[in-house]
Amino acid sequence: MTEPPRPPGSGDPGNYPPEPTSPGPFPSSEPPTAPLSGAPGPAGYPPAGGYPPPTGDQPPSGGYPPPGGYPPPGGYPAGGAYGGPGGGYANNEDKTWSLVAHFGGALGALVSFGPLGFVAPLIAYLTRGQQSPTVRAQALAALNFQILWSVIAFVLLFVSWCLLFLPSIAVVVIQILFGIIAGVKANEGSPYRYPMTANFIK
């Protein structure tokens, strides 16, 4: 019996000559999968093992971040990252002594009718001012203000028994008013610049 003819390439390669490459627009040395003219070359294909990193509006590998600006999965920062209690104080003791300097100056002016307004800021400065820069700044501001107006109050008080009773009242009102305003600002955690003051102590 005779063997039927085999299709090209399925039999013994020695019996059939290799098929010539079909003519086309590419040279015979270029692989048949080369891109058309104008298309990106081999560099445009993704490297072996994966695709290029995402671009545009594609989500990153870890997914989209949490919506609405929420903190990362690690949680909220520690309490110290938000500052101390009371809006800028390192601790409650600093806040207390700052309030003593301001409100105490106003109270001292009220009780003594002016001349002793500097006593409470001086106590706050000597007690806590050497340990805390915040208390030092607050107490110095109150102390410089109250020293000036305590001297004025003393002079006018001395003279007012005879001639200037009303100006002496005005001086005491000024000491009380601005001492209370500074104390309210200190309670909110913001420093207050006294008007009509002098820097006797630096």
C-alpha positions in Angstrom: 0.0 0.0 0.0 1.1 3.5 -0.7 1.3 6.0 2.1 -0.9 9.1 1.6 0.9 12.4 1.2 1.6 14.3 4.4 0.9 18.0 4.8 3.8 20.3 4.8 5.7 20.4 8.2 4.1 17.3 9.7 6.4 14.7 8.5 10.0 14.1 8.2 11.6 17.5 7.8 14.2 16.0 5.5 11.5 15.1 2.9 10.1 18.6 2.5 12.0 21.8 2.0 11.2 24.6 4.6 8.5 27.0 3.6 9.9 30.4 2.5 8.7 33.4 4.5 5.9 35.2 2.8 6.8 38.4 1.3 5.6 41.5 3.1 6.5 45.1 4.0 8.9 44.0 6.7 12.4 42.6 6.2 12.9 38.9 6.7 15.0 39.5 9.8 12.1 41.3 11.7 9.8 39.1 13.7 6.3 38.7 12.2 4.8 40.3 15.4 6.5 43.6 14.9 4.1 46.6 15.2 2.9 48.6 12.3 4.5 51.8 11.4 3.7 54.6 13.8 2.9 52.2 16.7 5.2 52.0 19.7 8.2 49.7 19.4 9.3 46.9 21.7 9.8 49.5 24.5 6.1 50.1 24.6 5.3 46.6 25.7 5.1 45.9 29.5 8.2 44.3 31.0 8.2 40.6 31.8 6.4 39.9 35.0 3.8 42.6 35.2 2.3 45.8 33.9 3.8 49.3 34.3 2.8 51.3 37.4 -0.7 52.8 37.3 -1.2 56.3 36.0 -4.0 58.7 35.6 -7.1 58.0 37.6 -6.3 54.4 38.3 -6.2 53.5 42.0 -2.7 52.8 43.5 -1.7 49.4 44.5 -2.9 49.9 48.1 -6.3 51.2 47.0 -7.9 54.6 47.3 -7.2 56.6 50.5 -10.1 56.9 53.0 -12.7 59.4 51.9 -13.4 62.6 53.6 -9.8 63.3 54.9 -10.0 60.8 57.7 -6.8 59.9 59.5 -4.7 57.0 58.1 -5.4 53.5 59.4 -2.7 54.0 62.1 -5.2 56.1 64.1 -5.3 59.6 65.4 -2.0 61.2 66.6 -1.2 61.1 70.2 -2.7 63.7 72.5 0.6 65.7 72.7 0.4 66.5 69.0 -2.5 68.8 69.5 -0.7 70.9 72.1 -1.2 71.2 75.8 -4.5 71.8 77.6 -6.1 75.3 77.5 -5.1 76.3 74.0 -1.3 76.5 74.1 -0.3 75.9 77.7 2.1 73.0 78.5 0.0 72.0 81.5 -2.8 73.3 83.8 -0.4 74.7 86.3 1.0 77.1 83.7 -2.5 78.2 82.9 -3.4 78.7 86.6 -0.3 80.9 87.2 -1.0 83.0 84.1 -4.5 83.6 85.4 -3.2 84.5 88.8 -0.9 87.1 87.2 -3.7 88.8 85.3 -6.8 88.4 87.5 -4.7 88.8 90.6 -3.4 92.1 89.4 -6.9 93.3 88.8 -8.0 92.1 92.3 -5.0 93.7 94.0 -5.8 97.0 92.4 -9.4 96.7 93.5 -8.6 95.8 97.1 -5.8 98.4 97.5 -7.5 101.0 95.4 -4.5 100.9 93.0 -1.1 100.7 94.6 -1.0 96.9 95.1 -1.9 95.8 91.6 1.6 94.6 91.0 1.7 92.1 93.9 0.0 89.1 92.2 1.9 89.3 88.9 5.1 89.5 91.0 4.3 86.4 92.9 3.5 84.5 89.7 6.7 85.7 88.2 8.9 84.7 91.1 7.0 81.4 91.8 6.5 79.9 88.4 8.1 82.3 85.9 11.6 80.7 86.4 10.3 77.3 85.4 7.9 78.1 82.6 8.6 80.5 79.7 4.8 80.8 79.1 4.1 81.9 82.7 7.2 84.2 82.6 5.9 86.0 79.5 2.4 86.4 80.9 3.6 87.5 84.3 6.1 90.0 82.9 3.4 91.6 80.8 1.0 91.9 83.8 3.8 93.0 86.1 5.1 95.8 83.9 1.6 97.1 83.4 0.7 97.0 87.0 3.9 98.5 88.3 3.4 101.6 86.1 -0.2 102.1 87.1 0.4 101.2 90.7 2.9 104.1 90.9 0.4 106.4 89.3 -2.3 105.2 91.6 -0.1 105.7 94.6 0.8 109.3 93.7 -2.8 110.2 92.8 -4.1 108.5 95.8 -1.8 110.4 98.0 -2.8 113.7 96.4 -6.5 112.8 95.8 -7.4 113.1 99.5 -7.0 116.8 98.9 -7.5 117.6 95.2 -7.6 114.7 92.7 -10.1 112.1 94.0 -11.7 111.5 90.6 -8.5 111.0 88.6 -7.5 108.4 91.2 -10.8 106.5 90.6 -10.1 106.6 86.8 -6.6 105.1 87.3 -8.0 102.2 89.4 -10.7 101.5 86.8 -8.0 101.3 84.2 -6.0 98.8 86.2 -9.0 96.6 86.9 -10.4 96.8 83.4 -7.3 95.8 81.5 -6.3 93.2 84.2 -9.7 91.5 83.6 -9.3 91.7 79.8 -5.9 90.2 79.9 -7.1 87.4 82.2 -9.9 86.5 79.8 -7.4 86.3 76.9 -5.1 84.2 79.0 -7.9 81.8 79.8 -8.5 81.4 76.0 -4.8 80.6 75.6 -3.8 83.8 73.7 -1.3 86.4 75.0 -2.5 89.9 75.5 -0.5 93.1 75.0 -1.4 95.7 77.7 -1.9 99.2 76.3 -0.2 102.1 78.1 2.4 100.0 79.7 6.2 100.2 80.1 9.0 97.6 80.2 10.5 98.0 83.7 11.5 94.4 83.9 12.9 92.4 81.0 
